[in-house]
């Protein structure tokens, strides 16, 4: 049975006022190892697809640099048990409310490569249709440090905004950037199995992995409403999770 996360009033206040909070060591080791194994196999599958296509890049992934694996749970139902468990329900209730949908989930892994850094952005900066802020649960599958390319979060008070801002595309890349100041942000330094919780309008970035070990993370995003593409079509998923605070999955 999943343990209560003990989300405090201070956590909720920090989320409302600064856009984030962090819970350390909340994923049990057995569950964590299962997610790690899934991540590793998905990366191998992606590299096989790169081989088939004769390329070293696939979507946002670059071989031996960084890997993004999107919406894996559709073909791996065991991940669904984790995504739609009581732990995620508690986090949703504490952040975006009692009515939530699964919008997105992805694995991100970084090898030793100075090109594996990711620029300042809001998750909402990649959504071109008006939408309510959603929430990201970022779960490190390895202990994360500045040396291995952890994320940095910019609190609302330091970013100067809690609203979505216009992002600019980076030439030669599918990446976008939305913050151009010199604040380095707050590094998320925590053990594997922790959860960094932050709003889709919270600026965050990640540094390069300078170690010899891969840094893996799992990101699950929930929204209070369907998220749409610029043309009004559905972006990502809109799978019901909570209705009036109760799990419907």
C-alpha positions as CSV (number, residue, x, y, z in Angstrom):
1,X,0.0,0.0,0.0
2,X,1.3,3.5,-0.8
3,X,2.3,5.5,2.2
4,X,0.8,8.9,2.8
5,X,3.0,11.6,1.4
6,X,2.5,14.0,4.3
7,X,2.0,17.0,2.1
8,X,2.0,19.9,4.6
9,X,0.2,23.2,4.6
10,X,3.7,24.8,4.0
11,X,4.2,22.7,0.9
12,X,0.8,23.8,-0.5
13,X,1.5,27.4,0.4
14,X,4.9,27.3,-1.4
15,X,3.3,25.8,-4.5
16,X,0.7,28.6,-4.6
17,X,3.3,31.4,-3.9
18,X,6.4,30.1,-5.6
19,X,5.3,27.4,-8.0
20,X,7.0,24.4,-6.6
21,X,7.9,22.1,-3.6
22,X,10.1,19.0,-3.2
23,X,9.3,15.7,-1.3
24,X,12.4,13.5,-0.6
25,X,12.5,9.7,-0.7
26,X,8.8,9.0,-1.2
27,X,9.1,6.2,-3.8
28,X,9.9,2.8,-2.3
29,X,13.0,1.1,-3.7
30,X,11.2,-1.9,-5.3
31,X,8.9,0.5,-7.2
32,X,11.8,2.8,-8.1
33,X,13.8,-0.1,-9.5
34,X,10.8,-1.2,-11.7
35,X,10.6,2.3,-13.2
36,X,14.4,2.4,-13.7
37,X,14.2,-0.9,-15.6
38,X,11.4,0.4,-17.8
39,X,13.4,3.5,-18.6
40,X,16.5,1.5,-19.6
41,X,14.5,-0.8,-21.9
42,X,12.7,2.2,-23.5
43,X,16.1,3.8,-24.2
44,X,17.3,0.6,-25.9
45,X,14.2,0.6,-28.0
46,X,14.8,4.2,-29.1
47,X,18.4,3.5,-30.0
48,X,17.2,0.5,-32.1
49,X,14.8,2.9,-33.9
50,X,17.6,5.3,-34.6
51,X,19.6,2.5,-36.0
52,X,16.7,1.5,-38.3
53,X,16.4,5.1,-39.5
54,X,20.1,5.6,-39.9
55,X,20.2,8.7,-37.6
56,X,21.5,9.8,-34.2
57,X,18.5,12.0,-33.5
58,X,14.9,11.1,-32.9
59,X,12.4,13.9,-31.8
60,X,14.2,15.6,-28.9
61,X,16.6,12.7,-28.3
62,X,20.3,12.7,-29.3
63,X,22.2,9.4,-29.2
64,X,24.7,9.3,-26.3
65,X,23.6,12.7,-25.1
66,X,20.0,12.9,-24.0
67,X,16.9,10.8,-24.4
68,X,13.2,11.6,-24.2
69,X,10.7,8.8,-24.3
70,X,7.1,10.0,-24.5
71,X,3.8,8.4,-23.4
72,X,5.3,5.0,-22.7
73,X,2.6,3.7,-20.4
74,X,0.2,3.1,-23.3
75,X,2.2,0.0,-24.2
76,X,3.4,-0.7,-20.6
77,X,0.3,-1.1,-18.4
78,X,2.4,-1.6,-15.2
79,X,3.4,2.0,-15.4
80,X,-0.3,2.9,-15.3
81,X,-0.5,1.4,-11.8
82,X,2.1,3.9,-10.7
83,X,0.7,6.9,-12.6
84,X,-2.9,6.4,-11.4
85,X,-2.1,5.5,-7.8
86,X,-3.0,7.2,-4.6
87,X,0.4,8.9,-4.4
88,X,-0.2,10.9,-7.6
89,X,-3.8,11.6,-6.5
90,X,-2.6,13.2,-3.3
91,X,-0.2,15.4,-5.2
92,X,-2.9,16.5,-7.7
93,X,-5.4,17.4,-4.9
94,X,-2.7,19.5,-3.2
95,X,-1.8,21.4,-6.4
96,X,-4.3,21.7,-9.2
97,X,-7.4,20.4,-7.5
98,X,-10.0,17.7,-7.3
99,X,-10.7,17.3,-11.0
100,X,-7.7,16.2,-13.0
101,X,-6.7,14.5,-16.2
102,X,-3.4,12.8,-17.2
103,X,-1.9,15.0,-19.8
104,X,1.6,13.7,-20.4
105,X,4.3,11.4,-19.1
106,X,7.9,11.0,-20.2
107,X,11.3,9.6,-19.4
108,X,14.3,11.9,-19.7
109,X,17.8,10.5,-19.4
110,X,21.2,12.3,-19.9
111,X,24.6,10.8,-20.6
112,X,27.9,12.6,-20.1
113,X,27.8,15.3,-22.7
114,X,28.0,19.1,-22.4
115,X,25.2,19.3,-25.1
116,X,22.7,17.6,-22.8
117,X,21.7,20.8,-20.9
118,X,18.2,22.1,-21.4
119,X,17.4,25.8,-21.6
120,X,15.1,27.9,-19.3
121,X,11.5,27.2,-20.2
122,X,8.0,26.8,-18.8
123,X,6.3,23.6,-19.7
124,X,3.4,25.9,-20.8
125,X,5.9,27.5,-23.2
126,X,5.5,24.4,-25.4
127,X,1.7,24.7,-25.5
128,X,0.5,27.2,-28.1
129,X,-3.2,27.2,-27.1
130,X,-4.6,29.1,-24.1
131,X,-4.8,26.8,-21.1
132,X,-5.0,26.6,-17.3
133,X,-1.7,25.8,-15.6
134,X,-1.0,22.1,-15.1
135,X,1.4,20.4,-12.8
136,X,4.6,18.4,-13.4
137,X,5.8,15.6,-11.0
138,X,9.5,15.2,-11.7
139,X,10.9,12.0,-10.2
140,X,14.7,11.4,-10.3
141,X,15.5,7.7,-10.8
142,X,19.1,8.4,-9.7
143,X,20.5,10.7,-7.0
144,X,20.6,14.1,-8.7
145,X,23.3,16.7,-8.3
146,X,24.6,19.7,-10.2
147,X,27.3,17.5,-11.5
148,X,25.0,15.0,-13.2
149,X,22.6,17.6,-14.7
150,X,19.8,18.0,-12.3
151,X,17.0,20.6,-12.9
152,X,17.0,24.1,-11.5
153,X,13.7,25.8,-10.6
154,X,13.1,29.6,-10.6
155,X,10.6,30.5,-8.0
156,X,7.8,32.8,-9.1
157,X,9.1,35.6,-7.0
158,X,12.5,35.5,-8.6
159,X,11.2,35.0,-12.2
160,X,9.0,38.1,-11.8
161,X,5.9,36.3,-13.1
162,X,3.6,33.3,-12.5
163,X,2.1,33.6,-16.0
164,X,3.0,31.9,-19.2
165,X,5.4,34.0,-21.3
166,X,6.2,34.0,-25.0
167,X,9.1,31.5,-25.7
168,X,11.6,31.8,-28.6
169,X,12.7,28.8,-30.6
170,X,16.4,28.0,-30.5
171,X,17.8,27.9,-34.1
172,X,18.7,24.4,-35.2
173,X,16.7,22.8,-32.4
174,X,13.2,22.0,-31.3
175,X,14.0,23.6,-27.9
176,X,12.4,26.8,-26.8
177,X,13.7,29.4,-24.3
178,X,11.6,31.9,-22.2
179,X,13.8,33.4,-19.5
180,X,16.8,35.5,-20.4
181,X,17.9,36.8,-17.0
182,X,21.0,35.8,-15.0
183,X,19.3,34.1,-12.0
184,X,20.8,30.6,-11.9
185,X,17.7,29.2,-10.1
186,X,17.5,26.7,-7.3
187,X,19.2,23.3,-8.0
188,X,17.1,20.2,-7.1
189,X,19.6,18.2,-5.2
190,X,18.0,15.1,-3.8
191,X,18.1,11.3,-3.7
192,X,16.5,9.0,-6.2
193,X,12.8,8.4,-5.5
194,X,12.1,12.0,-4.5
195,X,9.5,14.1,-6.3
196,X,10.0,17.7,-7.4
197,X,6.5,19.2,-7.9
198,X,6.2,22.3,-10.0
199,X,3.7,24.3,-12.0
200,X,3.6,24.4,-15.8
201,X,4.3,28.1,-15.5
202,X,7.4,27.6,-13.3
203,X,10.7,28.3,-15.2
204,X,13.1,25.4,-15.0
205,X,16.2,24.3,-16.8
206,X,18.8,21.5,-16.5
207,X,22.5,21.4,-16.7
208,X,24.8,19.1,-18.5
209,X,25.7,15.7,-17.1
210,X,29.5,15.8,-16.4
211,X,29.7,12.4,-14.7
212,X,30.3,9.0,-16.2
213,X,26.8,7.7,-15.1
214,X,23.5,8.3,-16.8
215,X,21.0,10.6,-15.0
216,X,17.5,9.3,-15.4
217,X,14.2,10.9,-14.5
218,X,10.5,10.3,-14.9
219,X,8.0,13.1,-15.4
220,X,4.2,12.8,-15.1
221,X,2.0,15.8,-15.8
222,X,-1.7,16.3,-14.9
223,X,-4.0,19.0,-16.0
224,X,-7.4,20.4,-14.7
225,X,-8.7,20.4,-18.3
226,X,-7.8,19.0,-21.8
227,X,-4.7,20.7,-23.2
228,X,-5.1,21.7,-26.9
229,X,-2.8,22.3,-29.8
230,X,-2.9,25.7,-31.5
231,X,-5.5,24.5,-34.0
232,X,-7.8,23.3,-31.2
233,X,-7.0,19.6,-31.5
234,X,-6.1,17.6,-28.5
235,X,-2.5,17.8,-27.4
236,X,-1.1,14.8,-25.5
237,X,-3.7,12.9,-23.4
238,X,-6.8,13.8,-21.5
239,X,-7.4,10.7,-19.5
240,X,-9.7,11.2,-16.5
241,X,-8.0,10.6,-13.1
242,X,-9.8,12.5,-10.4
243,X,-13.4,13.6,-10.3
244,X,-14.5,15.5,-7.2
245,X,-11.3,14.4,-5.5
246,X,-11.9,10.7,-6.1
247,X,-9.9,8.4,-8.3
248,X,-11.9,7.2,-11.4
249,X,-9.1,4.9,-12.5
